Amino acid sequence: MKKMFLTLIYNIKENNMKKYMILLLVLQFIGCSELQKVVNQIPTQGALTQEQIGKGLREALDNGIQHQVSKLTAVDGFYRNELVKILLPEELRVVDKGLRKIGLGRLADEGLKAINRTAEDAVKTATPIFIGAVKDITFADAKNILLGEQNAATAYLQGKTNQKLYGEFQPVIRRSFAKVGADKIWNNLISKYNSIPFVKKVNPNLTDYVTKQALDGVYTMIAVEEKGIRDKVGLRNTALLKRVFALQDKI
């Protein structure tokens, strides 16, 4: 409830006493003690602008790319990270089980690792795409995003950029399949599985699947950094980040 009233206060565009008096009358029902805390947080002259808050949110997202997404590009960056590890799609789980039943468990493991290697290589190549997406994003209501959930800025970024990034990222994934040899590994895997008697043949679109999973991994890691910046003052490594996220600390 308190967050709702703070958002209402921040959305007042004109700093005049008449509007504040009306607001105080509306808020009386929440009690004098609580009311005083809210009143103390009413923006005063010199408060951060919408543009400044938006810039601070972009800095937080940039930190997510620099500090967290970069980890995905290392060897096992996806494969050993349980937050983002790419598991087999539903139609390939039967392939995995079928190969293990006939003693090809090591080959099945190699196939799973190859998918994650593809994502690791692709994110390394496509990092400028994500940086550009953050730079170009315009926050429709930066104050409400700042006062929102711990991943609110990341979720907003995802909603605004996911479709465009998919189109730019998919060719990178396709090239990475060939670069890391995942295409040959999976052609071999699927060929061996389809040769097992009486099984239903499979031919999945792995490029589409890995593209979506890799993008989800990128957004997940950006959200990790955003939450850290919201929770820990020490991670706010610029003057603007300190000023912007100090506003949400008061909630």
C-alpha angles and dihedrals in degrees: 000000000000091000090052092055093045089053089051090052094049091051092062103109100190119059102218133136096235093063092045091052091052090049092050091054090051092050097049093099093068092068137259097270094048091041092056092053090052094046090052088061097054108125114259132194109302094030118148116276126230088254093053092049090049090052090050091052090051089052089053091051091047088054088053090057094043098044105027113018089050088064089063091063094063123093106282089010089137100019097057097036109089091196092065108013109140111234124196118280116249095261092053096050088077087054090052093049093044094052093047091052091059095045100265097118093129091055090050090052090050090054093053091048091049092058091053092045088056091055092047092052094043095051089052090055095041100046091106088058091059093044090052092049091055092046093052098044117112116203110224092201110009095175094056091046090050090051093044134087123322091261096037096119092047092048090050090050090050093050092050100041111024098093094046093044091050090059092049096041100047095072089049090054091048092053091045091055088062095039096056094036095245092132092060092043092053095042086055093045095049092043091053092046094048089052091061108105119256097005123132108252118243133203108169127184098242095173092062093044097048092045091057094043093048092050090050088052092053093051091046092056093045087053090053090058093044091054090048092053091048093049103036124051090198092067092060096097101175133057091243094052089052093050096043099046092042085073093062091045089069093060 
